[in-house]
Amino acid sequence: MKKSELQLNIISAEKKLFSGAVASVVIPGISGRFGVYPDHAPLISPLTEGDITYLENGTEKSLEVHGGIAEVNNGVVTICVI
């Protein structure tokens, strides 16, 4: 993984939905959508219904979620969704 990338892991109770290196991710937090980029400060945020959008190899991809929780720490974004 390059310094200009994040490790994104999206999981549900049933399975791993995505795991890979991304340039950025936009997350539907309960206080509004927020972007996460390399060198982002650590945080934990509950999620609301919406789309997680991420940039993988120059291609924007998205995943609809109905809630969950996100953690950002040391270049790793882990999102547990429902």
Backbone torsions as a table, in degrees:
resi	resn	phi	psi	omega
1	MET	NA	132.5	179.4
2	LYS	-77.2	158.0	178.1
3	LYS	-62.0	-24.8	-179.3
4	SER	-87.6	14.3	-179.2
5	GLU	-125.8	162.8	173.6
6	LEU	-114.8	151.9	169.2
7	GLN	-92.2	118.5	-179.8
8	LEU	-109.7	126.9	175.9
9	ASN	-123.8	120.5	176.4
10	ILE	-117.2	121.4	-176.7
11	ILE	-130.9	155.4	171.1
12	SER	-123.3	179.2	178.5
13	ALA	-64.8	-26.2	-175.7
14	GLU	-91.0	-35.9	-172.8
15	LYS	-164.2	170.4	172.8
16	LYS	-82.1	124.6	-178.6
17	LEU	-92.8	-32.2	178.1
18	PHE	-161.3	143.1	172.7
19	SER	-150.7	120.1	179.8
20	GLY	175.9	176.9	179.7
21	ALA	-86.2	134.1	179.6
22	VAL	-134.9	158.3	177.8
23	ALA	-81.9	-32.8	-179.4
24	SER	-163.3	165.0	176.2
25	VAL	-146.2	138.8	175.9
26	VAL	-113.9	128.0	-168.9
27	ILE	-121.0	137.5	178.2
28	PRO	-83.2	84.0	178.6
29	GLY	-75.1	162.6	-178.2
30	ILE	-67.8	-19.9	177.0
31	SER	-98.6	8.2	-179.6
32	GLY	127.0	167.4	179.2
33	ARG	-70.6	142.3	177.0
34	PHE	-140.7	147.4	-180.0
35	GLY	-97.2	146.5	176.3
36	VAL	-124.0	129.0	-177.8
37	TYR	-129.0	166.8	177.8
38	PRO	-52.0	145.9	-178.2
39	ASP	66.9	22.9	177.7
40	HIS	-68.8	147.1	177.2
41	ALA	-65.9	149.2	177.2
42	PRO	-62.0	144.4	176.1
43	LEU	-162.3	161.1	171.2
44	ILE	-131.7	132.2	-177.7
45	SER	-143.0	134.8	170.1
46	PRO	-71.6	152.1	-178.4
47	LEU	-109.0	156.3	173.1
48	THR	-114.8	177.6	178.5
49	GLU	-65.6	137.2	179.8
50	GLY	162.4	-163.5	-179.0
51	ASP	-110.3	135.1	166.8
52	ILE	-89.8	124.0	-179.4
53	THR	-117.4	131.8	-179.9
54	TYR	-139.1	155.0	-177.9
55	LEU	-107.5	108.6	-179.0
56	GLU	-117.0	119.9	-179.8
57	ASN	50.9	41.7	177.5
58	GLY	79.0	1.2	-179.6
59	THR	-112.0	128.6	177.5
60	GLU	-81.6	129.7	178.7
61	LYS	-127.9	156.5	178.7
62	SER	-143.7	159.5	-179.3
63	LEU	-141.5	123.8	179.0
64	GLU	-78.2	133.9	179.1
65	VAL	-130.1	160.2	-179.1
66	HIS	-113.6	11.1	-179.5
67	GLY	140.0	-179.4	178.7
68	GLY	143.6	-153.2	-179.4
69	ILE	-147.4	144.6	179.3
70	ALA	-123.2	141.7	174.6
71	GLU	-127.6	133.4	174.9
72	VAL	-118.6	126.3	-179.0
73	ASN	-159.6	121.1	176.1
74	ASN	52.3	46.4	176.2
75	GLY	78.9	8.1	178.0
76	VAL	-117.9	126.7	176.6
77	VAL	-111.0	117.6	179.1
78	THR	-115.3	124.0	-178.8
79	ILE	-123.2	121.0	176.9
80	CYS	-104.0	117.0	-172.0
81	VAL	-113.2	159.9	172.5
82	ILE	-123.1	NA	NA
